Amino acid sequence: MGTPDFTGLHYLATSAEWRTDRYYTYNRMTELLRGWTASHPELATLESIGRSGEGRDIWAVTVTNKATGPDLEKPAYYVDANIHAAEVMTSSLALATIHHILTRYESDTGIRRLVDETTLYVIPRIAVDGAEQFLTTPDAVRSSETPYPAGTLESAYAGLEPRDVDGDGLISSMRIKDPAGPWKVSERDSRMMRPRRPDEYGGDYYFVHPEGLIQNWDGGKITLAPSRSALDFNRNFPADWKPEWAQTGSGPHPLSEPETRAVAAFLRAHPNIHGAQLHHTAAGMILRSSARYADTEIPTLDLRAFEAIGAIGEATMGFECLSPFHKNPYQPNEPSYGVESDWLYDHLGILSFMTELWGLAHRAGLSGDEFLDYEERRTEDDDRLILRLFDEEAGGRGFTPWRAFEHPQLGEVEIGGVEVKFGLLNPPGPLLERELERAIPFTLGAMGTAPRLRFISSSAEQIAPGIYRVSTTIGNDGFLPTYGSERNLSRGSSNTLNAHIALPAGAELLPGSPAATQEIEHLAGRVSQYTGYHLSGRYPNLSRGHVEWLVAAPAGTSFELTVGADKAGVCRTTVTAGT
């Protein structure tokens, strides 16, 4: 096969036309969002929730059928993406989800029901500045281009810093001949490197480093330079936040960055959100709360909900759903602090998942749990599977052929290898569509787990002349309880289920009647009924409730009844005296 023409920008969209094999710069993404919301004004709204450090708007899209009620009066699901600048596939998934729903609303009855009855909030790109750098230059930062940690003198900054030294638009790997090298070119495929055997001598051996330049080098050891922009938005939330010395990348204080402040303010302003997917790459797994404590500290019903909803993702995406505390691929057996998903769950009562998309080793067919360890543990057979994936399904994209280069410090080297940006961290363009198709159903399925209030029966029965008993029986048809999560229920008095009767002119409550607004017991969802008792029929139905008032009113008076809770939305009906 021929050598691909690598430019570093070969997957970027060149227009605002939606394509599932392209990545979108900030301006192209903005054009898409404006176009889609303008074309579907009855279903979608675009707003800026704040500005980034460099002044870019951080966009949020609200998707719901406005004709069936305002977004805040419906149970809602939340999706955000690209909190880490390099993880641009996540923005593509957020965009694809919006496009999928808007374009299928008329033809897909399941989507129509979701959009009619619930709300979806999407922030398709949080790290708008860092992602723009990632997409338009060879460089990459964790979340933001803001220098962090601050205070390091340039003269003290040392080590190999990733840079595009050969000018091809990519930061690849460098293999350098050295008798002490631990690697050797594979005899099976010259693109691959195999580990040198412990007793092996008499060949050409190599060190493999990131492509780059060595800062303040004395000609001896080659260390890796620390990042100049290590700030991590996903360690900047006020969920047991820790300072830099205890949690790398945490920032000077919780919500210190305009991007995280904007996200937090948006979430606090939308108490109707019951669940969330926070998109990341590239471990190839689904991580549910919590990153800080064991499952024994999660309420039983919440744990059951996490497992049931996570199973939807496992079935559609092919990834395992795991606890990041018990099985963290990045920090085994260590908690993470200041994490967005933990803040959503602990502080806002939102059942949150981090979807680790892509997963190169997983998609290439490697088996096992430790997909992130393939750099250290992979075999030549593993590498052949990865190269076959690129060769057969990506047209050779994802791997840069090795080529000689005269390095200004190291002399003759070869530059190439697996492409980090669109190979390791994100799928090459030709593989992107398949990844999006796998992931969208998880969001749709999770949206469908919302509490679902309905009026079972309502009446205004006359019990004496001009005296009526207004009553209603309500139910929750949803998977989740009307309070959303046990964690949310424990947060305080604001998480109530209230019933209200609106009294028109000429109507009044009788002495001894309950107040016009009543706090009633929350209604269980189906999640509470998945027990072994179903075999013997020994479980209660706690998904129904009853409310009534005693009212004096003229015959024929109509009363509007309203029932609602933050996570369950609002439900209304009207009854007429004498019916």
C-alpha positions as CSV (number, residue, x, y, z in Angstrom):
1,M,0.0,0.0,0.0
2,G,1.1,3.6,-0.6
3,T,2.4,5.9,2.1
4,P,-0.4,8.2,3.4
5,D,0.1,11.9,3.0
6,F,0.3,13.0,6.6
7,T,-0.2,16.7,7.3
8,G,-1.4,16.7,10.9
9,L,-4.7,18.2,9.8
10,H,-6.0,15.5,7.5
11,Y,-9.2,14.8,9.5
12,L,-10.4,18.4,9.9
13,A,-13.7,19.4,8.5
14,T,-13.4,22.1,5.8
15,S,-17.0,23.3,6.0
16,A,-20.0,23.3,8.4
17,E,-21.4,20.2,6.7
18,W,-21.9,17.4,9.2
19,R,-19.5,14.5,8.5
20,T,-18.9,11.5,10.8
21,D,-15.3,11.0,9.6
22,R,-14.2,14.6,10.4
23,Y,-13.2,16.6,13.5
24,Y,-14.4,20.2,13.9
25,T,-12.5,23.3,14.9
26,Y,-14.2,25.8,17.2
27,N,-15.6,27.9,14.4
28,R,-16.9,25.0,12.4
29,M,-18.5,23.5,15.5
30,T,-20.1,26.9,16.2
31,E,-21.5,27.0,12.7
32,L,-22.9,23.5,13.1
33,L,-24.6,24.3,16.3
34,R,-26.1,27.6,15.1
35,G,-27.3,25.9,11.9
36,W,-28.9,22.9,13.7
37,T,-30.7,25.0,16.3
38,A,-31.9,27.5,13.7
39,S,-33.3,24.6,11.6
40,H,-35.1,23.0,14.6
41,P,-36.2,26.0,16.8
42,E,-39.0,24.0,18.3
43,L,-36.6,21.3,19.6
44,A,-33.2,22.9,20.3
45,T,-31.8,26.1,21.8
46,L,-28.1,27.3,21.8
47,E,-26.7,29.4,24.5
48,S,-23.3,30.5,25.8
49,I,-22.8,29.6,29.4
50,G,-19.6,31.6,29.8
51,R,-16.3,32.4,28.1
52,S,-13.0,30.6,28.2
53,G,-9.6,32.0,29.2
54,E,-9.0,33.2,25.7
55,G,-12.5,34.6,25.3
56,R,-14.3,31.8,23.3
57,D,-18.0,31.1,24.1
58,I,-18.6,27.8,25.8
59,W,-21.7,26.5,24.1
60,A,-24.6,24.5,25.6
61,V,-27.5,23.0,23.6
62,T,-30.9,22.3,25.2
63,V,-32.9,19.6,23.3
64,T,-36.6,19.2,24.2
65,N,-40.0,19.6,22.6
66,K,-40.9,23.1,23.7
67,A,-44.6,22.5,22.8
68,T,-44.8,19.9,25.6
69,G,-43.4,22.1,28.3
70,P,-40.3,24.1,29.3
71,D,-37.0,22.2,29.7
72,L,-36.8,22.8,33.5
73,E,-40.2,21.2,34.0
74,K,-39.0,17.9,32.6
75,P,-36.5,15.3,34.0
76,A,-33.2,15.9,32.2
77,Y,-30.0,14.2,31.2
78,Y,-26.7,15.9,30.8
79,V,-23.8,15.3,28.5
80,D,-20.5,17.1,28.3
81,A,-17.3,16.5,26.3
82,N,-13.7,17.6,25.7
83,I,-12.9,18.6,29.3
84,H,-9.5,17.3,28.3
85,A,-8.2,19.2,25.3
86,A,-6.7,16.2,23.4
87,E,-9.9,14.1,23.7
88,V,-11.6,15.6,20.6
89,M,-13.5,12.5,19.7
90,T,-15.7,13.3,22.7
91,S,-16.8,16.5,21.0
92,S,-17.7,14.6,17.9
93,L,-19.8,12.2,19.9
94,A,-21.6,15.1,21.6
95,L,-22.3,16.7,18.2
96,A,-23.4,13.4,16.7
97,T,-25.8,12.8,19.6
98,I,-27.5,16.2,19.0
99,H,-27.6,15.6,15.2
100,H,-29.0,12.0,15.7
101,I,-31.9,13.2,17.9
102,L,-32.8,16.3,15.8
103,T,-32.8,14.4,12.5
104,R,-34.7,11.4,13.7
105,Y,-37.3,13.1,15.9
106,E,-40.0,12.8,13.2
107,S,-39.3,9.2,12.2
108,D,-38.3,7.5,15.4
109,T,-41.1,7.1,18.0
110,G,-38.6,6.3,20.8
111,I,-36.7,9.5,20.2
112,R,-39.9,11.4,19.9
113,R,-41.1,10.2,23.3
114,L,-37.7,11.1,24.9
115,V,-37.7,14.6,23.4
116,D,-41.4,15.2,24.3
117,E,-41.1,14.0,27.9
118,T,-37.5,14.8,28.9
119,T,-34.7,17.3,28.3
120,L,-31.2,16.7,27.1
121,Y,-28.5,19.3,27.9
122,V,-25.2,19.0,26.0
123,I,-22.0,21.0,26.4
124,P,-20.0,19.7,23.4
125,R,-16.6,21.2,24.3
126,I,-15.4,22.5,27.6
127,A,-11.7,23.0,26.9
128,V,-12.4,25.2,23.9
129,D,-9.0,26.8,23.9
130,G,-6.9,23.7,24.4
131,A,-8.9,21.7,21.9
132,E,-8.3,24.4,19.3
133,Q,-4.6,24.2,19.9
134,F,-4.8,20.4,19.6
135,L,-6.7,20.5,16.3
136,T,-4.7,23.3,14.6
137,T,-1.1,22.8,15.8
138,P,1.2,19.9,16.6
139,D,1.0,20.7,20.3
140,A,-1.3,19.5,23.0
141,V,-2.1,20.4,26.6
142,R,-4.1,18.7,29.3
143,S,-7.0,21.1,29.4
144,S,-5.9,24.7,29.1
145,E,-3.0,26.6,27.6
146,T,-2.7,28.5,30.9
147,P,0.9,27.9,32.2
148,Y,0.6,25.7,35.2
149,P,2.1,25.1,37.8
150,A,3.4,28.6,37.8
151,G,6.7,29.8,39.1
152,T,9.2,27.4,37.4
153,L,12.2,29.3,36.1
154,E,13.1,28.6,32.5
155,S,16.7,27.9,33.5
156,A,15.4,25.1,35.8
157,Y,13.2,23.5,33.2
158,A,14.9,20.4,31.9
159,G,14.2,17.2,29.9
160,L,12.8,16.1,26.6
161,E,9.8,18.3,25.6
162,P,7.5,17.0,22.8
163,R,7.8,19.1,19.7
164,D,7.3,18.7,16.0
165,V,11.0,18.8,15.1
166,D,10.7,17.5,11.5
167,G,7.8,19.8,10.6
168,D,5.3,17.3,9.4
169,G,2.5,18.6,11.6
170,L,2.7,15.6,14.0
171,I,4.6,14.8,17.2
172,S,5.5,11.2,16.8
173,S,8.1,9.0,18.3
174,M,11.9,8.9,17.8
175,R,13.9,5.7,17.7
176,I,17.6,6.2,18.3
177,K,20.3,3.5,17.8
178,D,22.2,2.8,21.0
179,P,24.0,-0.3,22.1
180,A,22.2,0.0,25.5
181,G,18.8,0.3,23.8
182,P,16.0,-2.0,25.1
183,W,14.2,-2.2,21.7
184,K,14.9,-3.9,18.4
185,V,13.2,-3.6,15.0
186,S,10.9,-6.5,14.6
187,E,11.8,-9.2,12.1
188,R,8.1,-9.7,11.4
189,D,7.3,-6.1,10.4
190,S,9.9,-3.3,10.3
191,R,7.3,-0.8,11.5
192,M,7.1,-2.6,14.9
193,M,9.6,-2.6,17.7
194,R,10.0,-5.7,19.9
195,P,11.6,-5.8,23.4
196,R,15.2,-6.9,23.5
197,R,15.7,-10.2,25.3
198,P,17.6,-10.0,28.6
199,D,20.5,-12.0,27.2
200,E,20.5,-10.6,23.6
201,Y,23.5,-8.9,22.0
202,G,24.9,-8.6,18.5
203,G,22.3,-6.4,16.8
204,D,21.0,-2.9,16.3
205,Y,19.2,-1.7,19.4
206,Y,17.2,1.4,20.1
207,F,15.8,3.8,22.6
208,V,12.4,5.1,21.8
209,H,11.4,8.7,22.9
210,P,8.7,11.2,22.1
211,E,9.7,13.4,19.2
212,G,11.0,16.6,20.6
213,L,13.9,18.7,21.9
214,I,15.8,18.3,25.1
215,Q,15.8,21.4,27.3
216,N,18.9,22.3,29.4
217,W,20.6,19.1,28.4
218,D,24.2,18.4,29.4
219,G,24.6,15.4,27.1
220,G,23.9,12.8,29.7
221,K,20.6,11.3,30.8
222,I,17.5,12.1,28.7
223,T,14.6,12.7,31.1
224,L,11.1,13.7,30.2
225,A,10.3,17.3,30.8
226,P,7.3,18.2,33.0
227,S,4.3,19.6,31.3
228,R,4.2,23.4,31.1
229,S,0.4,23.3,31.1
230,A,-0.6,20.5,33.4
231,L,-3.8,22.2,34.6
232,D,-6.6,19.5,34.6
233,F,-10.1,20.8,34.5
234,N,-11.3,17.4,35.7
235,R,-9.4,17.9,39.0
236,N,-10.7,21.4,39.6
237,F,-14.2,20.6,40.9
238,P,-15.1,21.0,44.6
239,A,-15.5,17.3,45.4
240,D,-12.9,16.7,48.0
241,W,-10.5,19.0,46.1
242,K,-6.8,18.8,46.9
243,P,-4.0,21.2,46.2
244,E,-1.3,20.4,43.6
245,W,1.0,18.7,46.0
246,A,-1.7,16.1,46.7
247,Q,-3.5,16.0,43.3
248,T,-1.6,16.8,40.1
249,G,-3.3,19.4,37.9
250,S,-5.9,20.5,40.5
251,G,-5.4,24.3,40.0
252,P,-4.9,27.0,42.6
253,H,-8.4,26.4,44.2
254,P,-11.7,24.7,43.3
255,L,-13.4,26.2,40.2
256,S,-10.4,28.5,39.7
257,E,-10.9,28.4,35.9
258,P,-13.6,30.2,33.9
259,E,-14.5,27.0,32.1
260,T,-15.1,24.9,35.2
261,R,-17.0,27.8,36.8
262,A,-19.3,28.0,33.8
263,V,-20.0,24.3,33.9
264,A,-20.7,24.3,37.6
265,A,-23.0,27.3,37.4
266,F,-24.9,25.7,34.5
267,L,-25.4,22.5,36.5
268,R,-26.5,24.3,39.6
269,A,-29.1,26.2,37.6
270,H,-30.6,22.9,36.3
271,P,-31.7,20.8,39.3
272,N,-33.8,18.7,37.0
273,I,-30.7,16.7,35.8
274,H,-30.9,13.1,37.1
275,G,-28.1,11.5,35.1
276,A,-25.0,12.4,33.2
277,Q,-22.4,11.1,30.8
278,L,-19.0,12.9,30.8
279,H,-17.1,11.8,27.7
280,H,-13.4,11.1,27.7
281,T,-10.9,9.0,25.8
282,A,-9.2,6.6,25.4
283,A,-9.2,3.7,27.8
284,G,-12.1,1.8,26.3
285,M,-14.3,1.4,29.3
286,I,-17.2,3.1,31.2
287,L,-16.4,4.5,34.7
288,R,-19.2,5.2,37.1
289,S,-19.0,7.0,40.4
290,S,-17.1,7.1,42.7
291,A,-13.5,7.9,42.1
292,R,-12.9,8.6,45.8
293,Y,-14.6,5.9,47.8
294,A,-15.5,2.2,47.7
295,D,-18.8,0.8,46.6
296,T,-19.7,-0.1,50.2
297,E,-20.2,3.7,50.8
298,I,-22.6,4.0,47.9
299,P,-26.3,3.5,48.8
300,T,-27.7,0.2,47.6
301,L,-30.3,1.6,45.2
302,D,-27.8,3.9,43.7
303,L,-25.3,1.1,43.2
304,R,-28.1,-1.0,41.6
305,A,-29.0,2.0,39.3
306,F,-25.3,2.5,38.3
307,E,-25.0,-1.2,37.4
308,A,-28.3,-1.4,35.5
309,I,-27.7,1.8,33.5
310,G,-24.0,0.9,33.0
311,A,-25.2,-2.4,31.5
312,I,-26.9,-0.4,28.7
313,G,-23.5,1.0,27.8
314,E,-21.8,-2.4,28.0
315,A,-24.3,-3.9,25.6
316,T,-24.1,-1.1,23.0
317,M,-20.4,0.0,23.3
318,G,-18.8,-3.3,24.1
319,F,-16.9,-1.8,27.1
320,E,-17.0,-2.9,30.7
321,C,-18.6,-0.6,33.3
322,L,-16.2,-0.3,36.3
323,S,-15.8,1.7,39.5
324,P,-12.8,4.0,39.1
325,F,-12.0,3.6,42.8
326,H,-11.8,-0.2,42.6
327,K,-10.4,-0.4,39.1
328,N,-8.9,2.9,38.1
329,P,-6.8,2.3,34.9
330,Y,-4.8,5.5,35.5
331,Q,-4.2,5.3,39.3
332,P,-4.7,1.7,40.5
333,N,-5.9,1.6,44.1
334,E,-5.6,5.4,44.5
335,P,-8.5,7.9,44.7
336,S,-8.7,10.9,42.5
337,Y,-9.8,14.3,43.9
338,G,-11.7,17.2,42.5
339,V,-13.3,15.0,39.8
340,E,-16.3,16.3,37.9
341,S,-18.3,13.1,38.1
342,D,-17.9,12.9,41.9
343,W,-19.0,16.5,42.3
344,L,-22.1,15.7,40.2
345,Y,-23.0,12.7,42.3
346,D,-22.1,13.8,45.8
347,H,-23.1,17.5,45.6
348,L,-25.9,17.5,43.0
349,G,-27.3,13.9,43.4
350,I,-26.7,13.1,39.7
351,L,-26.0,9.6,38.6
352,S,-22.9,10.2,36.5
353,F,-20.7,8.1,34.2
354,M,-17.4,8.8,32.6
355,T,-17.4,7.2,29.2
356,E,-13.8,6.4,28.2
357,L,-14.2,6.1,24.4
358,W,-12.1,4.6,21.7
359,G,-9.5,2.3,23.4
360,L,-7.1,1.4,20.6
361,A,-6.0,-1.9,22.1
362,H,-9.6,-2.9,22.7
363,R,-10.7,-2.0,19.2
364,A,-7.8,-3.9,17.7
365,G,-9.0,-7.1,19.4
366,L,-6.6,-7.3,22.4
367,S,-8.2,-9.1,25.3
368,G,-7.8,-8.4,29.0
369,D,-8.6,-5.6,31.4
370,E,-5.4,-3.7,31.4
371,F,-5.8,-2.0,28.0
372,L,-3.7,1.0,29.1
373,D,-0.7,-1.3,29.9
374,Y,-0.2,-2.4,26.3
375,E,2.7,0.0,25.9
376,E,4.6,-2.0,28.5
377,R,3.2,-5.5,28.1
378,R,2.2,-5.8,24.5
379,T,3.7,-8.5,22.3
380,E,4.5,-8.5,18.5
381,D,1.2,-10.2,18.0
382,D,-0.5,-7.4,19.8
383,D,1.3,-4.8,17.6
384,R,0.3,-6.8,14.5
385,L,-3.4,-6.5,15.5
386,I,-3.1,-2.8,15.9
387,L,-1.3,-2.3,12.5
388,R,-3.9,-4.6,10.9
389,L,-6.7,-2.3,12.2
390,F,-5.0,0.7,10.8
391,D,-4.1,-1.0,7.5
392,E,-7.4,-2.7,6.8
393,E,-10.0,-0.3,8.3
394,A,-8.3,3.2,8.4
395,G,-6.5,3.1,5.0
396,G,-3.1,3.2,6.8
397,R,-4.0,6.1,9.0
398,G,-3.0,6.0,12.6
399,F,0.6,5.0,12.0
400,T,3.4,7.2,10.6
401,P,6.0,5.3,8.6
402,W,9.5,5.6,10.2
403,R,11.9,7.9,8.3
404,A,15.4,9.1,8.8
405,F,15.9,12.6,10.3
406,E,19.0,14.5,11.4
407,H,18.1,15.7,14.9
408,P,19.8,18.9,16.0
409,Q,20.9,17.4,19.3
410,L,20.9,13.6,18.9
411,G,22.1,13.3,15.3
412,E,20.6,10.6,13.1
413,V,17.3,9.3,14.3
414,E,14.1,7.9,12.8
415,I,10.7,9.5,13.4
416,G,7.4,7.7,13.1
417,G,5.3,5.1,15.0
418,V,1.7,5.0,16.2
419,E,0.2,8.5,15.8
420,V,-0.7,9.8,19.3
421,K,-3.4,12.3,18.3
422,F,-5.4,10.2,15.9
423,G,-4.4,6.7,16.7
424,L,-3.8,6.4,20.4
425,L,-6.0,9.2,21.8
426,N,-8.7,9.5,19.1
427,P,-9.7,7.2,16.2
428,P,-8.4,8.1,12.8
429,G,-11.1,9.7,10.7
430,P,-12.1,6.5,8.8
431,L,-12.8,4.7,12.2
432,L,-14.7,7.6,13.8
433,E,-18.2,6.9,12.5
434,R,-18.3,3.4,13.9
435,E,-17.2,4.6,17.3
436,L,-20.0,7.2,17.3
437,E,-22.6,4.7,16.3
438,R,-21.6,2.5,19.2
439,A,-21.8,5.3,21.8
440,I,-25.1,7.2,20.9
441,P,-27.4,4.4,22.1
442,F,-26.0,4.5,25.6
443,T,-27.0,8.2,25.9
444,L,-30.5,7.5,24.6
445,G,-30.9,4.5,26.9
446,A,-29.8,6.5,29.9
447,M,-32.1,9.3,29.0
448,G,-34.9,6.8,29.1
449,T,-34.3,5.8,32.8
450,A,-35.7,9.1,34.1
451,P,-38.6,9.3,36.6
452,R,-41.9,9.6,34.7
453,L,-44.8,11.1,36.6
454,R,-48.3,10.6,35.4
455,F,-51.8,11.1,36.8
456,I,-53.5,7.7,37.2
457,S,-56.9,9.2,38.2
458,S,-58.3,12.5,39.3
459,S,-61.7,13.7,40.4
460,A,-63.6,16.5,42.2
461,E,-66.4,14.5,44.0
462,Q,-69.3,16.4,45.6
463,I,-69.7,15.4,49.2
464,A,-72.2,18.1,50.2
465,P,-73.8,21.1,48.4
466,G,-70.9,23.3,47.3
467,I,-68.3,21.0,49.0
468,Y,-65.9,18.9,47.0
469,R,-63.2,16.3,47.7
470,V,-60.6,17.0,45.0
471,S,-58.3,14.0,44.8
472,T,-55.7,12.5,42.5
473,T,-53.7,9.3,42.4
474,I,-50.3,9.7,40.8
475,G,-47.7,7.2,39.6
476,N,-44.1,7.0,38.6
477,D,-43.6,4.9,35.5
478,G,-39.9,5.6,35.4
479,F,-36.9,3.4,36.2
480,L,-35.5,5.9,38.8
481,P,-37.5,7.2,41.8
482,T,-38.9,10.7,41.8
483,Y,-35.9,11.9,43.9
484,G,-33.4,10.6,41.3
485,S,-30.8,9.0,43.5
486,E,-30.4,8.1,47.2
487,R,-27.5,10.5,47.3
488,N,-29.8,13.3,46.2
489,L,-32.5,12.4,48.7
490,S,-29.9,12.7,51.5
491,R,-28.9,16.2,50.4
492,G,-31.8,18.0,52.1
493,S,-35.3,19.5,52.1
494,S,-35.2,20.9,48.6
495,N,-35.5,17.4,47.2
496,T,-39.3,17.1,47.8
497,L,-42.2,15.8,45.8
498,N,-45.0,18.4,46.0
499,A,-48.6,18.4,45.0
500,H,-50.5,21.7,44.5
501,I,-54.0,22.7,43.8
502,A,-54.7,26.1,42.1
503,L,-57.8,27.7,43.6
504,P,-59.7,30.0,41.1
505,A,-61.8,32.9,42.3
506,G,-64.7,31.7,44.4
507,A,-63.0,28.6,45.6
508,E,-61.4,28.1,49.0
509,L,-60.0,25.3,51.1
510,L,-62.1,24.2,54.0
511,P,-60.8,24.2,57.6
512,G,-59.0,21.0,58.3
513,S,-58.1,20.4,54.6
514,P,-54.4,19.9,53.8
515,A,-52.7,23.0,52.5
516,A,-52.9,24.0,48.8
517,T,-49.3,22.8,48.4
518,Q,-48.5,19.5,50.1
519,E,-45.2,17.7,50.4
520,I,-45.9,14.0,49.7
521,E,-43.8,10.9,49.9
522,H,-41.5,10.3,47.0
523,L,-42.5,7.5,44.5
524,A,-40.3,4.6,43.9
525,G,-39.0,3.6,40.5
526,R,-38.6,0.2,39.0
527,V,-35.0,0.2,40.3
528,S,-36.3,-0.5,43.8
529,Q,-38.2,-3.6,42.7
530,Y,-35.4,-5.7,41.2
531,T,-35.1,-8.1,44.1
532,G,-35.4,-11.9,44.5
533,Y,-38.9,-11.5,46.0
534,H,-40.5,-11.4,42.5
535,L,-40.4,-15.2,42.5
536,S,-42.9,-15.3,45.3
537,G,-44.7,-12.0,44.6
538,R,-43.7,-10.5,48.0
539,Y,-42.8,-6.9,47.2
540,P,-44.9,-3.7,47.6
541,N,-45.9,-1.2,44.9
542,L,-44.4,2.1,46.2
543,S,-44.6,3.9,42.8
544,R,-48.1,5.2,43.5
545,G,-49.3,8.1,45.7
546,H,-52.6,9.7,46.6
547,V,-53.5,13.4,47.5
548,E,-56.8,15.1,48.3
549,W,-58.2,18.4,49.4
550,L,-61.6,19.6,50.7
551,V,-62.7,22.6,48.7
552,A,-65.8,24.9,48.8
553,A,-66.6,26.1,45.3
554,P,-69.4,26.7,42.8
555,A,-70.5,23.7,40.7
556,G,-68.5,23.5,37.5
557,T,-65.3,25.1,38.9
558,S,-62.1,23.8,37.4
559,F,-59.0,23.1,39.4
560,E,-55.5,22.7,38.0
561,L,-53.5,20.1,39.9
562,T,-49.7,20.1,39.7
563,V,-47.3,17.5,41.0
564,G,-43.5,17.8,40.7
565,A,-40.0,17.3,42.0
566,D,-36.6,18.6,40.9
567,K,-35.5,15.3,39.3
568,A,-38.9,14.1,38.2
569,G,-40.2,17.3,36.4
570,V,-43.7,18.7,36.6
571,C,-47.0,17.0,35.7
572,R,-50.4,18.9,35.4
573,T,-54.0,18.0,35.0
574,T,-57.4,19.7,35.4
575,V,-60.5,18.5,37.2
576,T,-63.9,20.0,37.3
577,A,-66.2,20.2,40.3
578,G,-68.8,17.5,40.2
579,T,-66.7,15.0,38.1
